[in-house]
């Protein structure tokens, strides 16, 4: 046998080749276009600017970190651009550009490249970057003071002055109609403007075979049942906040979610339970992000307990005295 040929044996999930990864990432980017356009429609240049900042920061960060790690940049696989777009969609349109840039830097540089690179990172990079800004809030307050003069005023947008639907729900305010919340309603993060267009993008990913039904259905079903059980309006909880974005795009991330069928369902149910705990018992802000990240850490354990037994493997006998 040629000594130069090596058989690489590794645990799933298996990313087959660079072409496949690049195509899959491009499909995710395309799937996020509908909701991105809705956000641009509502927030105009604010949305364009924050998306542009995150995309540029993602590209530059990948180049910087891969050069530091003495690796060639892999911009052709689209993973940096997808991460950058995800980070942008997790922020409101009026977010200061430096906050979005720092979150993207953390997402791509630390959560992706320093934690193993594409296909090896334990936590969802975009969510990691978003939550990191919440955790380092005191530091961000200092940075905000230093950079406040650099904030760009890109015009007035009426929709920015109203409370987010999630805040309205939490405070018991009168909610917009179901149809308005489902199709398009300004408020909250860019990715929270339209569950309908998010589902349209998710349908495309289903069609291309990139995501399955078990995780999103488990999350949505658990949130619906538990909010109904505790006397809340389940439809409102499904339509507001980043639940749709989290359930169909974030939690289904191939690398940071279980690969066993049972594991996917357990993973989804656990995320749904945590989301309800955050929304009904704690602060609802970024409850979806925290829930998914927490369960990302339990993925190896979930996979270990849901793996099918190996063919021919016999359990150890237990000695009886």
C-alpha positions in Angstrom: 0.0 0.0 0.0 1.2 3.5 -0.8 2.5 5.0 2.5 1.4 8.4 1.4 -2.3 7.4 1.4 -3.8 7.6 4.9 -7.2 6.5 6.0 -8.6 9.1 8.4 -11.1 7.7 10.9 -13.1 10.2 12.9 -16.4 10.5 14.7 -19.4 12.0 13.0 -20.6 14.5 11.8 -18.5 14.0 8.6 -18.0 17.0 6.3 -17.4 15.3 3.0 -15.3 17.8 1.1 -14.6 21.5 0.7 -17.0 21.8 -2.2 -19.8 20.4 -0.2 -19.1 22.7 2.7 -18.9 25.7 0.5 -22.2 24.9 -1.3 -24.0 24.3 2.0 -22.8 27.6 3.5 -23.8 29.4 0.4 -27.3 27.9 0.7 -27.5 29.1 4.3 -26.5 32.6 3.2 -29.2 32.5 0.4 -31.8 31.2 3.0 -31.1 34.2 5.1 -31.6 36.7 2.3 -35.5 37.0 2.6 -35.5 38.1 6.2 -32.4 40.3 5.6 -34.3 42.1 2.8 -37.3 42.6 5.1 -35.0 44.1 7.7 -33.6 46.4 5.1 -37.1 47.4 4.1 -38.0 48.4 7.6 -34.7 49.9 8.8 -33.2 51.1 5.6 -29.5 52.2 5.7 -29.2 51.2 9.4 -29.7 47.5 8.4 -27.5 47.8 5.4 -24.7 49.3 7.4 -24.8 46.9 10.4 -24.9 43.9 8.0 -22.0 45.4 6.0 -19.9 45.9 9.2 -20.4 42.3 10.3 -19.6 40.9 6.9 -16.4 42.9 6.5 -15.3 42.2 10.1 -15.9 38.5 9.7 -13.8 38.3 6.6 -10.9 40.4 8.1 -11.1 38.4 11.3 -10.8 35.1 9.6 -7.8 36.3 7.5 -6.1 37.6 10.7 -6.6 34.6 12.9 -5.7 32.0 10.2 -2.5 33.9 9.4 -1.7 33.9 13.2 -2.3 30.2 13.3 -0.2 29.8 10.2 -3.1 28.5 8.1 -4.4 29.6 4.8 -7.6 31.7 4.8 -10.7 29.7 3.7 -13.0 32.5 2.6 -14.1 30.3 -0.3 -16.1 28.1 2.1 -18.4 31.0 3.0 -18.3 30.1 6.7 -17.0 33.6 7.8 -19.7 35.4 5.7 -22.5 33.2 7.1 -21.3 33.8 10.7 -21.1 37.5 10.0 -24.6 37.7 8.6 -25.9 35.7 11.6 -24.3 38.1 14.0 -25.9 41.1 12.2 -29.3 39.5 12.3 -29.0 39.0 16.1 -28.7 42.8 16.7 -31.2 45.6 16.5 -30.7 48.0 13.6 -29.6 50.9 15.9 -26.8 48.9 17.5 -23.5 50.8 17.6 -21.3 49.5 14.8 -18.4 48.8 17.2 -20.6 46.4 19.2 -21.5 44.5 16.1 -17.8 44.4 15.0 -16.6 43.2 18.4 -19.3 40.5 18.5 -18.3 39.3 15.0 -14.6 39.4 16.0 -15.4 37.1 19.0 -17.6 34.9 16.9 -15.2 34.2 14.1 -11.9 34.6 15.8 -12.5 33.0 19.2 -15.6 30.8 18.9 -14.7 29.4 15.5 -11.0 29.6 14.7 -9.5 29.3 18.2 -11.9 26.6 19.2 -10.9 24.2 16.5 -11.9 25.8 13.2 -14.7 25.0 10.9 -16.3 21.7 11.8 -14.7 21.4 15.3 -16.1 24.3 17.3 -18.2 23.3 20.3 -20.5 26.4 20.5 -22.4 28.2 17.8 -20.1 31.1 16.9 -22.7 33.8 16.2 -24.6 33.1 19.4 -21.3 33.0 21.3 -20.3 36.4 20.0 -23.7 37.9 20.8 -23.9 36.5 24.3 -20.2 37.5 25.0 -21.2 41.2 24.7 -23.9 40.7 27.4 -21.4 39.0 29.7 -18.7 41.7 29.3 -21.3 44.5 29.7 -19.1 46.6 32.0 -16.3 46.6 29.5 -18.7 47.5 26.7 -20.0 50.4 28.7 -16.4 51.8 28.9 -15.9 51.2 25.1 -19.3 52.9 24.4 -18.1 56.0 26.2 -14.9 56.1 24.2 -16.6 55.5 20.8 -19.8 57.4 21.3 -18.7 60.2 19.0 -18.3 57.7 16.1 -21.9 56.6 16.1 -23.4 57.2 12.7 -26.9 58.8 12.3 -28.3 57.4 9.1 -31.7 59.1 9.3 -35.0 58.6 11.2 -36.9 55.4 11.1 -40.3 55.5 12.9 -40.3 51.7 13.7 -37.2 52.1 15.9 -39.1 54.1 18.6 -41.5 51.3 19.5 -41.0 48.6 22.0 -40.0 45.2 20.7 -42.7 42.5 20.5 -40.9 40.4 23.1 -40.8 43.4 25.5 -44.4 44.1 24.8 -45.3 40.5 25.6 -43.2 40.5 28.8 -44.8 43.7 30.0 -48.4 42.6 29.3 -48.9 45.3 26.7 -51.5 45.0 23.8 -49.9 42.9 21.1 -50.1 43.4 17.3 -52.2 41.0 15.3 -51.0 37.4 14.7 -50.8 38.0 10.9 -48.7 41.1 11.4 -46.3 39.4 13.8 -46.0 36.4 11.4 -45.4 38.2 8.1 -43.5 41.4 9.0 -43.3 43.6 12.0 -40.5 46.0 12.9 -38.9 45.8 16.3 -36.2 43.8 18.0 -33.3 42.4 16.1 -33.0 42.3 12.4 -33.7 38.6 12.3 -36.9 39.0 14.3 -38.8 41.0 11.8 -40.5 38.1 9.9 -41.0 34.5 11.0 -42.7 33.9 7.6 -39.6 34.8 5.6 -37.4 32.9 8.0 -39.6 29.8 7.5 -39.3 30.4 3.7 -35.5 30.3 4.0 -35.7 27.2 6.3 -37.9 25.5 3.7 -35.1 26.0 1.2 -32.6 24.4 3.5 -35.0 21.5 4.1 -35.3 21.1 0.3 -31.5 21.1 -0.1 -31.2 18.5 2.7 -29.1 20.7 5.0 -31.4 20.6 8.0 -34.0 18.1 9.4 -37.3 18.5 11.2 -36.4 16.9 14.6 -34.6 19.8 16.3 -36.9 22.7 15.2 -40.1 20.8 15.7 -38.9 19.7 19.2 -38.1 23.3 20.2 -41.3 24.8 18.8 -43.5 22.1 20.1 -42.0 22.3 23.6 -42.4 26.0 23.8 -46.0 25.8 22.6 -47.0 23.1 25.1 -45.2 24.6 28.1 -46.4 28.2 27.5 -50.0 26.9 27.1 -49.6 24.8 30.3 -48.4 27.9 32.3 -51.3 30.1 31.0 -49.3 32.2 28.5 -50.3 32.7 24.9 -48.3 30.1 23.0 -48.8 31.7 19.6 -47.3 35.0 20.8 -44.3 33.1 22.2 -43.8 31.4 18.8 -44.0 34.6 16.8 -41.9 37.0 18.9 -38.2 37.2 19.6 -35.6 35.1 17.9 -37.4 31.7 18.4 -37.8 31.0 14.7 -34.2 32.1 13.8 -32.9 30.0 16.7 -34.9 26.9 16.2 -34.5 26.6 12.4 -31.1 28.2 11.8 -29.0 28.2 15.0 -29.9 25.1 16.8 -29.7 23.0 13.6 -26.1 23.9 13.1 -24.4 20.7 11.9 -21.4 20.9 14.1 -22.9 22.1 17.4 -26.0 19.8 17.5 -26.3 16.0 18.0 -26.1 13.7 15.0 -28.3 10.9 16.4 -32.0 11.1 15.8 -32.9 10.6 19.5 -30.3 13.1 20.5 -31.7 15.8 18.2 -35.1 15.4 19.8 -33.7 15.5 23.4 -31.6 18.5 22.4 -34.6 20.3 21.0 -36.9 19.6 23.9 -34.2 20.7 26.4 -33.7 24.0 24.5 -37.5 24.6 24.4 -37.7 24.0 28.2 -34.9 26.5 28.8 -36.5 29.1 26.5 -39.7 28.9 28.5 -37.7 29.2 31.8 -36.0 32.3 30.5 -39.2 33.9 29.2 -41.5 33.2 32.0 -39.2 33.0 35.0 -36.1 35.1 34.1 -35.3 38.0 31.8 -36.6 37.1 28.3 -33.8 39.0 26.6 -31.5 36.7 24.6 -33.2 33.6 26.2 -33.0 31.7 23.0 -29.3 32.4 22.5 -28.5 31.4 26.1 -30.6 28.2 25.8 -28.9 27.0 22.6 -25.4 27.8 23.9 -26.1 26.0 27.2 -27.2 22.8 25.3 -24.3 23.1 22.9 -22.1 22.2 25.9 -24.2 19.1 26.6 -24.1 17.7 23.0 -21.2 15.2 23.6 -23.1 13.8 26.6 -26.4 13.6 24.6 -24.6 11.8 21.8 -22.9 9.4 24.2 -26.3 8.3 25.7 -28.2 8.1 22.4 -25.6 6.2 20.3 -26.8 2.9 19.0 -24.8 0.0 20.4 -22.0 -1.3 18.2 -22.8 -4.5 16.3 -21.5 -7.5 18.1 -20.6 -5.6 21.3 -21.4 -7.5 24.5 -22.1 -5.7 27.7 -19.8 -6.5 30.6 -21.1 -9.2 32.9 -21.9 -8.1 36.4 -20.5 -10.3 39.1 -23.1 -11.6 41.6 -21.8 -12.7 45.0 
